[in-house]
Amino acid sequence: MGKHTIGDSSTAPGKDWVLRATQSPKLERIEAFFHGHGYEMHRHDTYAIGRTLSGVQSFNYGKKLQHSLPGRTMVLHPDEPHDGHAGTEDGFHYRMFYVEPAHLQQVLGGKPLPFIKGGISGDPGLFAATQVLLQDMECAIDPLEMEDALFDLATALQAASGVRTARQTLDYPAAQKAREFLLASWQHSVTLSELEAVSGRDRWRLSRDFRALFGTSPYRYLTLRRLDQVRRVMTQGYSLTDAAAIAGFSDQSHMTRHFVRTYGISPGRWLKMLGAR
C-alpha cells in the first residue's frame, strides 16, 4: 500500500484523502489530508490522539475554536463533540490514532480517564510517548512494542492532565463484566437490566462507572461496536443496506445517522476517501 504524501495531493487540487494503517487489535491509525472542510460535528467512544504534520488543523472543541500546529499533540477525549476543517487555504496534513479507553485501563487500573483541557497539549513527555503510535502508516508495530507504547501513553496522559484532587469510587470489575457482555452482544438489543444482572452492580451506578472508565455510555459503546462491523464489511464490498443489516441496525438510514454522528462524514464519502490515495 503506497503512502500518499502532500506532494501527491498537490498534483490533484481539491482532492482529500485518508490512508489507514494495517488493522491492529489495539487501535486504529490513519493519515489524512483535507483542503477545506473535513468533518461535521461528531463524537466517538475512543480517544483520538494525533499531531498536525503541516498546515493549520482547526476544530471546535469544548465550546471553543482550537488550532493545532505542528509540534503539539491533539488529545480529544471520548464522547467530546468536535469537528474539523483547514485553518488556511493550504489545507492540513495529519496523523491520528484511535484507542479504546479499555486498553488504557489495563494500565490505569480503574482510575478516571485523563482529560486534556482544550484538546491540545504542548507537554514534551506526551509528544514523546506518541512517537511510536504516530509513525509512518507503512511501519508495522510489533505486538510487544504496542504494549509498551500503550503503557507509555497512559502514564503520559495522566501526567499531562494534572493530578485530580477528587477521586470517584468506581467498580472497575463490574464495569469490565458489562463491557465484555456488550462485546459479545452487539448483534442484538441489550437492556440495562441485563447489564445489571451480569455485572452485579446497580444499573445507575454501573452506568456512571462505565462512563468514567470507558469514556461513553453502555448504549453508545454498543452502537460503536456495530459501526466497527459496518466499516469492516463495507471495505469487503457489501452494500450499505447489507452492512446495516449485518451489524444489527434496523435499516440503512438508522445506520447512516449513527455513522455521521460518530465519524462526521457519510458512509459513502468515507469509502470514497479510502479509495482516493
N, C-alpha and C positions, 0 to 999 in steps of 0.2 A: 504494500500500500504506500504510494508516494506521498510525501509531505507537501502540502500546499503552502507556499510562502507568500509574503507581501509582494514580492516581485512577480509571482504568478498572477496575483489578483490585479496588479496594475495593468496587465495586458487585457483585462476584461472589466472595464469600468462598470460599476454598479452591481457587480456580482458578489454576493455574500456567500460564505461557505462555512461548513463545520466539518472537522475531522475528529473521529472518535478513535481512541486507542483500543488495542485488543481488549476484549472483555475481561474483567477481573472480578472475582467473587467479593472483594473487599470494597471496591469503589469504581466509579466511572470517571474517565479522564477525557477531556475534549480540548481542542484548539480551534479557534474561530476568528473570522474577520467580518466586520459589518461596516458598511459605508455610512449608514444613517440610522434609521430606526431598527432596533434589534428585537426586543421582546416587549410584549404588553405586560401590565402589572400582573404578577403571579406569585405563587409561593409553593415550596416543596418541603418534604419532611426530612431532608438531608441538610447538612452543612454544605454550602457552596463556597469553596476556598480557591482563590486564584490570584493571578497577577496580570496586569496590563503590560504587554511587551512593547507596544508602540501606540502613539495617539493618546486621546483622552477618552476614557470609558466613563460615561455619566449614567447615573441611575438614581431614582427616587427610593429612599430607604429611611425608615424612621421619621417620616414627615418632612424630610429634607432632601434636597438635591445634592448628591455626592459626586465627586470627580476622582476617579482612580488614575494615577500616573505611574509610569514605570518606576520600580524600586520599592513599592509598598505592597502590602498584602491585603487582598479583599477577603473578608470573612462574613458571609451572610448567614445569619442564624436560621435554624429550621423554623418554618412556618412564618417567617417575617416577609410581608409583601415587598416586592421590588420589581422594577422594570429594567430596561437597558437601551441605551442609544449612544451614538457617537457625539462627543462633545465638540468636535470640529468637523469640517467638511472632508478632512483627510481620512476619516474612519478610524477604527481601533482594532488592534490585534491582541488577542489574549489567550491564556490557558487557564483552565479551571478543572477542579475535581470535585466530585460529589461523594460525600462519605456519610453513611448512616450513623446516627448517634450511638446505636447499639455497639458498633465496633470500638468507639471511643470509651464506652462504659466498661469495656474489658480492662481499661487502664484506670478510669476514674473510679470504678468500684461503687457506683451508686450515688455519686455526688451530682448536684445540679449542673447542667451544661454551661460551660463558659460562654459569656456573651461579650462581643467586641462592639462597643458603642460606635455608631456611625458606619459600621461595616467596613472600615479601612483602618489598618494598623501600620505604624512605622516601626514596630518592635523588631529589632535585628534578630533576636532569638527565634521569633516566629517565622521570619523570612528564611532563615537557615533551615528550620525544621521542615519547610515545604519544598526544599530543593529537589529531593528525590521524586516526590509525587507530582511536581510540575515540570519535569524534564521532557525532552522531545517525545512526541507521541509514538515514534518508532522504537523507542528504547523500552524493552521489556523490563519489568521489575520482578526480581527474584522473590519467591514467597517469604523467605526469611527477611529479606530487605524490606518488604512491605510491612511485616510485623514491627520491625524496628522503627520504620518511618511513622507508623500509626502511634507507637508509643511516644516518639519524639513530638509528634503533632499534638497529642492530648496534653502532655505536660507543658508544651509551649503555649497552647491556648489558655491553660489555667494561669500561667504567669502573665501573659499579655492582658488578660481580662481583669487582673487585680484580685485581691483576696476578698471573698464575700464575708460580710460581717454577720449575716443571718444565715441560719442553716435549717432547712426543712427536714423533718423526719420522714424519710421515704422508705418504702418497702420494695427494694430492688428485686429480690427473688420473686415476689408476686407479680410485679410488672413484667419480668422476663418470662414467666409462665404464660402471661397473657399475650406477649409478643410472639412466642413460639406457636401458640394456638392460632393466632391470626395468620402467621406464615403458612400454616397447614390448611387454612380455611378460606383462601382468597377466592375460591370459585363459588362460594355460596354466602348468603347473608349470615351475619353474626350479631347477636344481641349482647348488650351489656350484662344481662343476667347470665349468659353463658360464660363470659369472661370472669364474672364474679365467682361462679362455681369452679372454674378451672384454676383460678388463682388463689382462692380462699381469702380474698380481700374485698371489703365493702366496695360496691361499684363506684361510688363517688370519690372515695379516697384513691381507688385504683386509677380512675380517670385522671385525677390530679397528679398522681405519681408518674403515670405513663407520659404525660405531657412534659413534666420536669426532666425525666430521664431520657426520653427518646425524641423530644422535640416537637411532638404533634399529638393530636387526639387518636384514640384507637380507631375511630371510623376513617379518618384521613390516612392513617397508616395502612389500613386495609385497601383503601382506594388507590393509594400509590403503588401497592404491590400489584394490583390489577393493571395499572398503567405500565408497570415494568413488563408485564406479559404482552400488552398491546404493542409496545415498541419492539419487543423481541420477534413476534410473529409478523409484524409489518415488514421488518427487514428480510423476512423469509419469503415475502411475496404475497402474503394473504391480503385480501381486500379490507377496507376499513370496517365494513359490515361484519365480515367473518372475525376480524380481530376483536371487535367489541363483544361478539358472542362468546368467543373462546375465553376471554378474560372475565366473563361474568357480568358485563354491563347489560342493562335492559335493551338498549339499542345503540345504533351508531351515534345519534345526536347526544345521548346521555354520555357516552364515552368522550365525544369531541368536546363537550362543555368542560368536563373534568381535565382533559388534556390541555386545553388552552389556559385554564385556571392554574395549572401546575407548571407548565413549561413556557407559557407566554406566546406560543405560536400554535397554529393548527397542525393536526397530524400530517396533512398533505404538504404543507410548507416544510415541516421537519424532514420528511422523506426527500423532498426536492433538494434541500440544502445538503443532505448527506451525499447526494449524487453530484454536487457541484464541484467537488475537489478534482 
